[in-house]
């Protein structure tokens, strides 16, 4: 990563020039199978104040050797959990000082810095567990997918429901033909539960002493500190998060992406409550169209439309539900619509049922055919199944590894689809269904001359009893904006490795 790993790069270049190669023991273990399954991994946590703390607790069967966070006040509880671990604010310094002694990393920073940290770790031959959404942009997801394949490391996206039996059960039901060929799917969430639809923060606030604001900004554009951004509300700003779709679709859409053998959509269209240049809308609808795929199990895989709803918006209520009966659960759900029937689930694909629910009385469930993950049949919030499945994969040699359930060969393309849907909402002002070339990561029906109006100011006040509205728009090149959102420009000296061929 250019200047980010300059010290390691210069060291490696000097050794290569004189015909010497030094291979750390950890790399030998990963590549040639010298690490016995009984050995403990040396794991570093990066971004440890929120979900990262829970992930590390589920990894504490191993050695937690390093902890890195830009906000040491927010991270203090985790520091106390592992008092022997070395502490860092800058992950680049951590890798420079400890790179050869770190076997694996857990990355749970804000979305915009996932890719840079994870990509750097992978190029060092380090296994990676990265929180969802895997990346902030489509290009970053493609990059991590290819880097993981090139460096043969064990990977996992932190969509923990992927390791649970529900995902597999739904796939088995659908592929056994219970509801026929699926041609439409509806999915929804109650998120956001954090503020969205926000204006650009003013930023005239002193930076807390415990926070390194420049490191928090990382590859994004510089701006003044404001407590609106961190430690939690960054999800509600486009430059750092991906809103409710990016946050929850990696959970809720996971079972359908798996069961229907999806990859890249060909079309997408988004609509929402008022969106602006800085912050995701309060509520949105995104419709993806996926092309027909080869048959799977006993069913055909025709073209399928997948519709996403968030912010309290819901899909049409199935007529098979009795009055007063909840659709999904309080957090969201999925409805699969096939040529012979419907399946409804709760959030994460929990508690799948045929519709009408009375059909379950005579339903003969197909025999399990997809391998289960150890611990995947318990309480999603009280099991370490997802993290431990990744740890198992880390300890297996690359040549004989059973990959973790949501390894980057699966979660990379999946995340591409999710964050591409984010762009459909941001580009809704074009007033058209957008055509997507997944292989080349671009929209094909946005021309050089297309302009898009985006809200930059939206103020309201009552003055002398009269309402005063101040809503301002700016014109942008739609093609240039789409290209930037597909592949972000990295700022402040940060950069990414080259895309492997």
N, C-alpha and C positions, 0 to 999 in steps of 0.2 A: 504494500500500500504506500509506495513512494516514500514521502518523508515520515510517515507514521512508523514504518519499520526500518528506517534508514540504518540504524545500528546493526540490526540483524542482517540486512541486505549487504552492507559493506563487508561484514564478517564472512558471510557465505561467499561473496565474490572473491575475496582475498584467498580463501581456502581453495576455491575452484581454480584460480589462476595458477596455483602451484601443484595442482593435481591431487589435492587432499579432500576427502569428504568425511565429516564427522556426523554420525547418525545417533541421536539420543536413544537411550534405552527404551523410552516410552514409544518411540516410533518403531523400533524393532519389534516391540510387543504387539503393536497394532497390525503391523504389516506381515509379520511372520508367525504370529500365534504364540509368542513367548510369554505372554501374560496369562497366568493361570486364572481360571474363573474365581478361585478363592481369594486372590489378591484384591486389595482395596484400591480404588481409583483415587487420585489426587484431583479434587474438583475445586474450581474457582467460581465464585458467584459474582456476577456483574449486574448491578441493579437489584438491590437486596432489601429495599425498604417496604415494598408492597407484596405483590404476588411472589416475588423472588424469595421472600422469607419462607413462604409455604412450600415452594419447590425445594428449597434446600433442606427443610425439615423432612421431606420425603426422600431425600438423598443422603440422610445422615448415617446410613449404613457404611458410607465411604469416608475418606479423609477430606474434610473441608479445609483447604490449605490457604486460600486467599479470598478476600472479600473486597469488592470495589464498588463504591458509590460516590456520586458527586455531592451528596447531601448527608453529612455524617450525623446530623441530628435525626433525620428520618431513618437512617440506617442503624441507629444506636442499639435497638433491641436485637438486631441480627448480630451485631458485633459481640454483644453479651452472650448470645447463643454459642458462639465459637471463639472464645477468648484467645486461643492459640493461633488462629488464622492471621496471616499478615494483612494489613489494611492499606488500601489504595483509594485515591480519588480518580486517577487517570488510568484507564485500562491499558493504554499504550505503555506506560511505565511498568505496569504489572507484568505484561508480557516480556518486556525487555529484561526485567530483573528475575522473573520466575518461569519464563516460557518453557524451558526444558523440564521443569519439575511439575508442570500442570498437564494432566492427562485429558481433562474434559472441562467444559465451561457450561454454566447455566446463565443465560442472558435474559433479563427481565427489565430492561430499560424502557423508556418511551419508544413508540413504534419507529420514529425517524432514525434512531441509532441502532436498531436491531441488525441491519444488514452489514454495516461497516465492521462492527465488533465480531459478528459471526463469521464473516468472510475472512477476516484476518486470522481468527482462531483456526479455521479450517486449513488455511495455507500453511500453518505451522504443524499440521497433522494432528490437531486437537479435536476430539469429539465435541459435539455441540447440541445442547438442549436450548431452544429459543422459544420464548413465549409467543403466543398468537397476538395479533396477526404476525405471521412469520416476518414480513417486511412491510414497509410503507409504500412501495411501488411495485409495479409489474416487473420491471427490469431487474430489480433487486431479487425478487423471487426466482427468476430464471437463473440469475448468477449463482445463488446459493445451491440450487438444484444441480447445476453443472459442476460447481466446485466440490460438493460432497461426493459426487461420482468420481471425479478426477483423483481426489485425495483419499478416497476409500475410508472415510471416517463414519462413525455411527452418529446418526442425527435423529432429532425428534422435535416437532413443533408442540407447544404446550397447550394443545386442545385436548384436555384430559379425557373427555368423553369418548375419544377415539379408541381408547384401550378397554372400553367396557362392552359387556355382552350385547347391549341393546343394538349397537351399530351392526354387529354380525347377525343378530336375529332378524333385523329389518331386511338386510341383504338376502338372507336365506328365504324369508317370506316372499319377497318380490321376485327373486330369481327362480323360485319354485312355481310361479305362475298363479299364486293365490288370487291376485287382483288383475290378472291379465297383463297386457302391455301398458306400461305407464307413459302417459303423454302430457301430464301436467302435474306440477307440484307447487303447493303454497307453503311458505314458511314465514314465521314472524317472531318478534321479540318485544318485551316490554321496555327495552332500553331505547333511548339513553336514560340513565338515572343520575347523570352528571349534567352540568349546564352545557347547552349548545345554542346555536343561533346568536352567538356573542359578537360584539363589536371588537375592533382592534384595541387591546388594552393600552392605556396611556403610558404606563411604565415608569412614572416618576416616584419610584419606591426604592429605598436602600436595600441592597442585597444582603441577606442574612450572612453572618460570619461563617456559619457552618456549610454554606452552599457555594460551590464553584460554578458560577453562572455560565462562564465561557465553555466549560466542559459540558454542562447540561445542554447548551445550544448545539454543540457538536457540529455536524455538517449543514445545519440549517442557517438561514440568513440571520445575521446579528440583529438584536433588538434589545431595548432596555428590559431589565428584570421587572416582572410584575407577579404578585402572588396568585393571579388568576391562572397562571400556567402550571404551577407545580406546588405541592407534590402529586396531585391527582388529576386536576382538571385539564391536563394537556390533551386528553382524548377529544375535548371539545374544540380543538384548533387544528385546521387542516395541515399546518406545517409540521405538526408533531404527532397527530393521531389520525384515525380514519373513521371517527364517529361510530355510531351504533352498528353499521354494517360491518366495518372492519373488526370491531370488537367481538360481536356475537355470531356473525355468519360462520366463522371458523368452528364454532360449536354446533350451531343449529343445522347448517347445511352439510355438515360432515357425513351424516348417515345417507343422505340422498346422493351426494357426490360419489360415495363408495358404492352404494347399491345399484346405481344406474350407470356405473362405469363411464363417468363423464370426464372430459378433459377441457378443451377450449370451446367457449360459446362462439357463435357466429354473428349474433345480433344482441343488442342490449338497448334498453331505453329506461330513463329514470325520470321521476317527478317527485316534488317535495313541497313542504312549506317553504317560506322564503329562505333562500340560501344567500350567503354573501362570500366575499373573497377570503374571509378569515376563519369562518367557523361552519361546521356542518349544520344542516337544518334540524328543526325539532322532530320532524317525522318525514319519512320518505317511502317510496315504492320503486323497486327496481325489477324489471322483467328481462330475464335472459332467455335466449333461444339456443339450444344445443342441437347439433345435427344428429341424424340417425347413426347408431353404432352397431357393430356386429352383435348377434344374439348372445345372451348370457343365460346359462342354465336352460330353463324351459320357456323363456320368453324372448320376444323380439325387443329391440331397443330402438324404437322409432324416434323421430324428432320430438323433443320435449321442451316445454316452456316451464321455467322455474321462476316463481314470483316471490319477491321478498317484501315484507312490510315491517316497519318499526315505528317507534314513537307513539304507540297506542293505536295505530292503524291496524286493521285486521282484514284477512281475506273473507270472501263470502262464506257465510255459515253453512256447513253441509246440511242438507235436508234430512239426513239420517239421524242427526242428533236430536234427542228429546228436548222439549222446552226446559230451560233452566240448567241444562247440562253444559259444563264448561268445555270450550274448544281448546285442546291442548292442556296446558297448566298455567299457573300464574306468571311464569317467566317466558312463555312462548310455546312453539310447537311446529309440527309439520303435518301436512295432509298430502298423501300420494293419491292421485286419481288415475285409475287404470281402466281398461276396457271391460273389466269384470267386477270392479269394486273399488273400495277406498281403504287406506290405512291412515290412522291418526296417531300421533305421538305427542309427548310433552317436549319441553326443552331438552336439548342434548339427545333427542331420540328416546327419551325415557318412556317406559310403560306403553309400548305400541299396542294398538288394538285395531281390529277390523271395525268397519262401520257398515251397518249399525252395530253397536256394541253387543247386542244379543247374538250376533253371528259367532262370537267367541265360544258360545256354549257347545257348538258342534264342530269347532275348528280343530283339525288334527295338525298340530304343528309339525313342520318338516324336521327331520333329524338334523342336529347341528353338523355342518360340513365345513365351517370356517374355524380354524384354530382360535381358541380363546387365550386371552392374556391372563396370567396368574393374578388373582385379586380383582379381576374385572367384573365380578358379579356382586360387588358390595356397594356401600354408600360412596357416591362420587366425591364427597368432601372428607371422607375418613378412610382413605386408602392411598397407598403410594404406588399403585399399579402402573401408572403411566411413566413415572420417573424410573421405577425399578425395571421396567421393560427396556428402557433406554440403557440403563446401567448394564443389564445383561448383554445387550448388543455391543456395548463398548468393550466388554471383556472377551468377546469372541473374535477370532482372527477374521480379517476381511474376506479371506477366501472361503470361509465356512460360516459366515455370519447369517443368522436369521435377523433381518432388519427389524428395528422397532416399528410399531404399528403406524405411526405418523411420521416416518422418516421423510426426508426432503424429496425423494423421488415421487412420493404421493402428495405431501403437503405443499411442495413448491408450486406445482401446477394448480392445485386447489386454491392456494392463496392468490395466485395470479388472477384467477376468476373473481375472487372476492374483491380485491382492490381495483380491478377493472370496473366493477360495478359502481365503486365510489366515483369513478370518472363520469359515468353515465349521469349521475346526479349533478355533478359540477358542470357538465356540458349540456344540461337540459335546455338551455336557452337557444340551442340550435333548432329545436322543435322538429326533431326527426329521430327515427330509430337508427342507431349507430351500427355500422357494419364493422366487425372485428376480425382482423387477420391474426389469429393467435400465434402461429408459428413465427411471424415477424413482429409481433407486439405493436400493432398499429391499427388505427381506424382508417378505413379505406374510403369513406365518403365525407371526409372533411377536406375542403379545398383550401388553397393558399389565400383565397379572397374572403373566406368565411370569417365573420366577426361575431363576437359574443359579448353581450352586456352583462356585467356582474355588479351587484350591489357593493359599494365601498363605504357608504355612510347610511345609517338608518336611525334617525333620532326622532323622538316625539316629546312634545312638551305642551302644557296648557298655560297660555299667557293671557291674562285678563279675561279668563273664562273661555277663551277660544282655543281649539286644538291646533297645534302647529306641527306639520309633518316636514321632515327634511330627509328625503330618501334620494341618494345620489348614486349614479351608475358610472362605470367607466367601460370603454370599449377595448377589447383585447383581440388579438389574432387567435381564433379558435384552434388552428392547427399548431401554432407555437405553444399554446397553453397545454394542449393535449400531449404534445411531445415531452414537455417539461414534467407533466404529471405522470407519464409512463416511465420516464427515466430522469430522476431528479439531478439537478446540478448540485454538486457537493461544494460547500463553502469552507472557509477558514482553514485551509490546508489539508482537509480530509479528502480522501479519494478511495476508490474501490479497485480491487485487482481487475485485470483484463478478463473478459468473458472467455472461458475455455471453448475451443472449437468442438 
